[in-house]
Amino acid sequence: MSYIDGFVGAVPKANKQAFIDHASSADSVFMEWGATRVWECWEDDVPDGSTTDFRKAVKATADEAVVFSWVEWPDKTTRDAALSKMMGDNPDPRMDPAINPMPFDGKRMIFGGFVPVVALEK
């Protein structure tokens, strides 16, 4: 079964196009190194929760939008090999923040790898 990397972050609303440009560049690297799908999503209906929510998780301010992204890999082995190539000892220059700067505060991005346990498709 697939392996999924998930990401949630806060991006200044004024940087929407810069985020799309940054993601397009970085996402092509994921695809080149074996990802099967990449989704980058801009907030549309992100309600405030009473205990926690997406906005609180990334400390989003009123002038920031929440982004929700994921990368689907065929398996964890492919993902681990790709991350090593992209960010290891000899990283892919397209992933270098000096070349492709993140238009948001990466310190507030949350991410992790996930093993699907239920997958329904049509």
RACORJO-V537012 format. One record per residue. N is the residue number from 0. PHI is phi in whole degrees, 0 to 359 (NA if undefined). Layout:
N_PHI / N_PHI
This chain:
0_NA / 1_300 / 2_234 / 3_238 / 4_258 / 5_244 / 6_221 / 7_225 / 8_212 / 9_241 / 10_237 / 11_307 / 12_303 / 13_292 / 14_258 / 15_304 / 16_294 / 17_297 / 18_296 / 19_299 / 20_296 / 21_299 / 22_296 / 23_300 / 24_291 / 25_295 / 26_294 / 27_295 / 28_292 / 29_304 / 30_295 / 31_299 / 32_265 / 33_121 / 34_297 / 35_262 / 36_206 / 37_223 / 38_237 / 39_239 / 40_236 / 41_260 / 42_307 / 43_229 / 44_223 / 45_241 / 46_286 / 47_284 / 48_262 / 49_277 / 50_253 / 51_208 / 52_192 / 53_300 / 54_297 / 55_294 / 56_300 / 57_248 / 58_54 / 59_292 / 60_266 / 61_298 / 62_266 / 63_242 / 64_254 / 65_273 / 66_246 / 67_229 / 68_224 / 69_209 / 70_239 / 71_258 / 72_245 / 73_296 / 74_191 / 75_292 / 76_299 / 77_297 / 78_298 / 79_297 / 80_295 / 81_295 / 82_298 / 83_298 / 84_290 / 85_282 / 86_228 / 87_282 / 88_297 / 89_235 / 90_294 / 91_297 / 92_300 / 93_291 / 94_264 / 95_285 / 96_302 / 97_288 / 98_265 / 99_233 / 100_296 / 101_285 / 102_274 / 103_200 / 104_276 / 105_297 / 106_291 / 107_260 / 108_279 / 109_249 / 110_203 / 111_184 / 112_259 / 113_224 / 114_261 / 115_298 / 116_244 / 117_218 / 118_218 / 119_247 / 120_222 / 121_246
